[in-house]
Every structure is written in C-alpha cells, then in structure tokens.
Amino acid sequence: DPKPARWYQLYKERPKDPWQSNYIYLCPGIKNPNGYDLYSAGPDRKPDTSDDDWGD
C-alpha cells in the first residue's frame, strides 16, 4: 500500500506503560464521555482497580 506523501511514522511499536503493559484506550471514555480515555492499569496490571493511572 502506498503511503500518503506527508505521512511519517511516529513509533515503530506502541509504547508500553511503566509496567510493560499496553495502555487502555476507551472511546467514548468513562472520564471523558465526549472524547476518549487513555490510561494504565497500574502495577497490578488489572483494569478498574484502585491503582489505575489515569494521569490526573
């Protein structure tokens, strides 16, 4: 597939959170229902627990 003339790749791989897990993306978001949420499940690697890192 040809790439658009002005396209460039930011990352070769998706970045991981500090615990080497994938970030969680929700659209629509829970905290941002008119947009999206991007957060880390935290050190226990389980979403929807008290150590989730929402970055706020």
PyMOL commands that set and color helices and strands:
alter all, ss='L'
color gray80, all
select strands_A, chain A and resi 24-26+37-39
alter strands_A, ss='S'
color yellow, strands_A
deselect
rebuild
show_as cartoon
